[in-house]
Amino acid sequence: MAVLIENMTQKVNAVLKTADLEAIERVIYRNGDDIAVSISRSLERLEEKIIAVEKNILGRLVEIEKELNSELQNLRLMVEDGSEVVIGEK
């Protein structure tokens, strides 16, 4: 690990040395379980956010549908009453 830190503090080209790669592999291997748990929790949080957004969208669509149905019902009532209905004029 010290080799990796020393190489990171020195100004070098963007080429990883074999020792660096081996140190990274050891860190990943030792912390594999922690990394897996962290990724799993992140994915769970992402899933929760997606579900919340889906509920939000569905709720809004239901509201829009109700509003459209109400407007259509009003238009039907006006037509059935024989009232003049002018669409598009102000």
C-alpha positions as CSV (number, residue, x, y, z in Angstrom):
1,M,0.0,0.0,0.0
2,A,2.9,2.3,0.8
3,V,4.2,1.8,-2.8
4,L,0.8,3.0,-4.2
5,I,0.7,6.1,-2.0
6,E,4.3,7.0,-2.9
7,N,3.6,6.6,-6.6
8,M,0.5,8.8,-6.2
9,T,2.4,11.6,-4.6
10,Q,5.1,11.7,-7.2
11,K,4.5,13.3,-10.5
12,V,4.5,10.4,-13.0
13,N,3.0,9.7,-16.3
14,A,-0.5,8.2,-16.3
15,V,0.8,4.7,-16.5
16,L,0.1,2.3,-13.6
17,K,3.1,0.2,-12.5
18,T,2.7,-3.5,-11.8
19,A,3.1,-2.9,-8.1
20,D,0.3,-0.4,-8.2
21,L,-2.0,-2.8,-9.9
22,E,-1.2,-5.5,-7.4
23,A,-1.8,-3.2,-4.5
24,I,-5.2,-2.2,-5.9
25,E,-6.1,-5.9,-6.4
26,R,-5.1,-6.7,-2.8
27,V,-7.2,-3.8,-1.5
28,I,-10.2,-4.9,-3.6
29,Y,-9.8,-8.5,-2.6
30,R,-9.6,-7.7,1.1
31,N,-12.5,-5.3,1.0
32,G,-14.6,-7.2,-1.5
33,D,-17.4,-7.9,0.9
34,D,-17.6,-4.3,2.0
35,I,-17.6,-3.1,-1.6
36,A,-20.4,-5.6,-2.4
37,V,-22.5,-4.4,0.5
38,S,-21.9,-0.8,-0.4
39,I,-23.0,-1.4,-4.0
40,S,-26.0,-3.3,-2.9
41,R,-27.1,-0.6,-0.5
42,S,-26.6,2.0,-3.3
43,L,-28.7,0.0,-5.7
44,E,-31.5,-0.4,-3.0
45,R,-31.5,3.4,-2.5
46,L,-31.7,3.9,-6.2
47,E,-34.6,1.4,-6.5
48,E,-36.4,3.2,-3.7
49,K,-36.0,6.5,-5.5
50,I,-37.2,5.0,-8.8
51,I,-40.3,3.6,-7.1
52,A,-41.1,6.9,-5.5
53,V,-40.8,8.7,-8.9
54,E,-43.1,6.0,-10.5
55,K,-45.7,6.6,-7.7
56,N,-45.4,10.3,-8.3
57,I,-45.9,10.0,-12.0
58,L,-48.8,7.6,-11.6
59,G,-50.5,9.8,-9.1
60,R,-50.2,12.8,-11.4
61,L,-51.5,10.8,-14.4
62,V,-54.6,9.8,-12.3
63,E,-55.2,13.5,-11.4
64,I,-54.9,14.4,-15.1
65,E,-57.3,11.6,-16.1
66,K,-59.8,12.8,-13.5
67,E,-59.6,16.4,-14.7
68,L,-60.0,15.3,-18.4
69,N,-63.0,13.1,-17.5
70,S,-64.6,16.0,-15.6
71,E,-64.1,18.3,-18.5
72,L,-65.6,15.8,-20.9
73,Q,-68.6,15.3,-18.7
74,N,-69.1,19.0,-18.6
75,L,-68.9,19.2,-22.3
76,R,-71.4,16.3,-22.7
77,L,-73.8,18.0,-20.3
78,M,-73.6,21.3,-22.3
79,V,-74.3,19.5,-25.6
80,E,-77.2,17.5,-24.1
81,D,-78.7,20.7,-22.7
82,G,-78.7,22.2,-26.2
83,S,-76.5,25.0,-25.0
84,E,-74.2,26.5,-27.6
85,V,-70.7,25.1,-27.2
86,V,-67.9,27.0,-28.9
87,I,-64.6,25.5,-28.7
88,G,-61.5,27.5,-29.4
89,E,-62.9,31.0,-29.0
90,K,-62.3,33.3,-26.1
